[in-house]
Amino acid sequence: MKRERRWSVVALCMVLAVVCALGAAAAVTSASDRSRVVAVARDVPAGKALSAADLTVAEVSADAALTPVPASRKTAMIGKRPAMDLRKGSLLIASQLAGGTGLGDDKQQVGVQVKRGQAPSGALVPGDKVLAVTTPAQGEDAKTDAPPSSIPAAVVSVSLPDATGAVVINLAVATSDGPLLATLAAQGRIALVREPRSR
């Protein structure tokens, strides 16, 4: 009887050892399937250069459908500018980053100073699409029978307001529109309308 019990204990120990070994093997396999990748540590608006504080490293399960930036390239991402808003906790994807400044590198850039009431208050951020609408010259009556002319543009950067509340907004426009926009901006004849943001 004691011998049978002894064999039962030995058999149970062997079973437990096998189960533990299988569990350890599964854990090793699972760990080997995980990858260290770059993640977003805090919200970053489109066009803002990435800093070290904007990025972190996360471990995720390997997935052929995902192509996040490997953790080994984290340092290389610093200074890059996203072409879209990045949200905290999301993985950084190479396609989210644009070359150069990230906005308007193949276009002309024009600085437009706008006063209060000439642009949505505090609503413009890099990456926004806007219409630069021509306003009447001083002493000129606006024509009511025709819509005002406008130039499509993208916001590259927005300065802090000065003492009067005016801000300078750098806009990227087609090369054919740059000289005209610069002329109208120098005359103070530009108002900005923000286009709807894609969701």
C-alpha positions in Angstrom: 0.0 0.0 0.0 2.8 2.4 0.9 4.6 1.4 -2.3 1.5 2.2 -4.4 1.2 5.6 -2.6 4.8 6.3 -3.2 4.4 5.6 -6.9 1.3 7.8 -7.0 3.3 10.7 -5.5 6.1 10.1 -8.0 3.6 10.0 -10.9 2.0 13.2 -9.7 5.3 15.0 -9.4 6.2 13.9 -12.9 2.9 15.2 -14.3 3.5 18.5 -12.5 7.0 18.8 -13.8 5.7 18.3 -17.4 3.0 20.9 -16.9 5.6 23.4 -15.5 7.9 22.7 -18.4 5.2 23.3 -20.9 4.2 26.5 -19.1 7.7 27.7 -19.2 8.1 26.9 -22.8 4.9 28.7 -23.6 6.1 31.8 -21.7 9.4 31.8 -23.5 7.6 31.5 -26.9 5.1 34.3 -25.9 8.0 36.5 -24.8 9.9 35.9 -28.1 6.8 37.0 -30.0 6.8 40.4 -28.4 8.5 43.4 -29.9 9.8 46.6 -28.5 8.5 49.6 -30.4 8.2 53.4 -30.2 4.9 54.7 -28.7 3.6 58.2 -28.2 4.1 59.5 -24.7 1.8 62.5 -25.0 -0.4 64.3 -27.5 1.6 65.9 -30.4 0.0 68.2 -32.9 0.7 67.9 -36.6 3.8 69.7 -37.7 5.5 69.9 -34.2 9.0 68.5 -34.1 9.1 65.4 -31.9 11.2 65.6 -28.8 12.5 62.8 -26.5 9.7 63.6 -24.0 7.1 62.9 -26.8 8.2 59.3 -27.3 8.5 56.2 -25.1 9.0 52.4 -25.7 6.3 49.8 -25.5 6.3 46.0 -25.8 3.6 44.6 -28.1 2.7 41.2 -29.6 4.2 40.7 -33.0 1.5 41.3 -35.6 2.2 41.4 -39.4 -0.6 43.9 -39.8 1.2 46.4 -37.6 4.3 48.3 -38.7 5.3 50.5 -35.7 8.7 52.1 -35.6 11.2 49.7 -33.8 12.5 50.9 -30.4 16.1 50.9 -31.8 15.0 53.9 -34.0 13.6 56.0 -31.2 16.5 58.4 -31.2 16.3 58.8 -35.0 12.6 59.9 -34.6 13.6 63.0 -32.6 13.2 66.1 -34.7 10.8 64.5 -37.2 7.5 66.2 -37.7 4.2 64.2 -37.9 1.9 65.0 -40.8 -1.1 64.4 -38.5 -2.0 64.7 -34.8 -0.5 62.0 -32.6 -2.4 60.7 -29.6 -0.9 59.6 -26.3 -0.7 55.8 -26.0 -0.7 55.2 -29.7 2.1 53.4 -31.6 4.3 55.5 -33.8 4.0 54.5 -37.5 6.5 55.6 -40.1 3.8 56.7 -42.5 2.6 59.3 -39.9 5.9 61.2 -40.4 6.6 63.4 -43.4 9.9 64.4 -44.7 11.5 67.8 -44.0 9.4 70.0 -41.8 6.4 67.7 -42.4 4.2 70.5 -43.9 4.5 72.4 -47.1 8.0 71.5 -48.1 7.0 71.3 -51.8 5.1 74.6 -51.6 5.8 78.3 -50.9 5.4 79.6 -47.4 4.0 83.0 -46.7 3.7 84.7 -43.3 0.3 86.3 -42.7 -0.3 88.6 -39.8 -3.9 88.4 -38.8 -5.7 90.6 -36.2 -8.5 89.7 -33.9 -11.5 88.7 -35.9 -9.5 87.8 -39.0 -9.1 84.2 -38.0 -10.8 81.7 -35.7 -9.6 82.6 -32.2 -7.1 80.0 -30.8 -8.4 77.4 -33.2 -5.7 77.1 -35.7 -2.9 74.5 -35.4 -0.2 73.2 -37.8 -1.8 70.9 -40.3 -5.1 72.7 -40.5 -6.4 73.5 -44.0 -7.6 77.0 -44.4 -8.9 79.4 -47.0 -7.1 82.8 -47.2 -10.0 85.0 -48.2 -9.4 88.4 -49.8 -11.0 91.3 -48.0 -11.8 94.7 -49.5 -9.1 97.3 -49.6 -9.6 100.3 -47.3 -12.4 102.6 -48.6 -13.4 99.9 -51.1 -17.0 98.5 -51.0 -17.4 94.8 -51.0 -19.1 93.4 -54.0 -22.3 91.6 -52.9 -23.0 90.0 -56.3 -19.9 87.8 -56.3 -18.2 85.7 -53.7 -14.7 86.9 -52.5 -11.7 85.2 -54.0 -9.8 82.8 -51.8 -6.5 80.9 -51.8 -6.3 77.3 -50.3 -3.5 76.9 -47.8 -2.2 74.8 -45.0 -1.1 76.1 -41.6 2.6 75.5 -40.9 3.0 77.4 -37.7 1.2 79.9 -35.5 3.0 82.5 -33.3 2.0 83.6 -29.9 -0.4 86.7 -29.9 1.3 90.1 -29.5 0.0 92.8 -27.2 -2.8 93.6 -29.6 -3.8 90.0 -30.1 -2.4 89.8 -33.6 -0.6 86.6 -34.6 1.6 85.6 -37.5 0.5 82.4 -39.2 2.9 80.8 -41.7 0.9 79.3 -44.6 2.0 76.8 -47.2 0.5 77.5 -50.6 0.9 76.5 -54.2 3.9 78.2 -56.0 1.4 80.1 -58.2 -0.4 81.6 -55.2 2.6 82.7 -53.1 3.3 86.1 -54.6 -0.4 87.1 -54.6 -0.9 86.0 -51.0 2.2 87.9 -49.9 1.0 91.0 -51.6 -2.5 90.8 -50.0 -1.0 90.0 -46.6 1.3 93.0 -46.8 -1.9 95.1 -47.4 -3.7 93.5 -44.5 -6.4 92.2 -46.8 -6.5 88.5 -45.7 -8.9 86.7 -43.4 -8.6 83.0 -42.7 -11.4 80.5 -42.7 -10.6 77.0 -41.3 -11.8 74.1 -43.3 -13.5 71.1 -41.5 -11.0 68.7 -39.9 -11.2 65.1 -41.0 -12.1 62.7 -38.2 
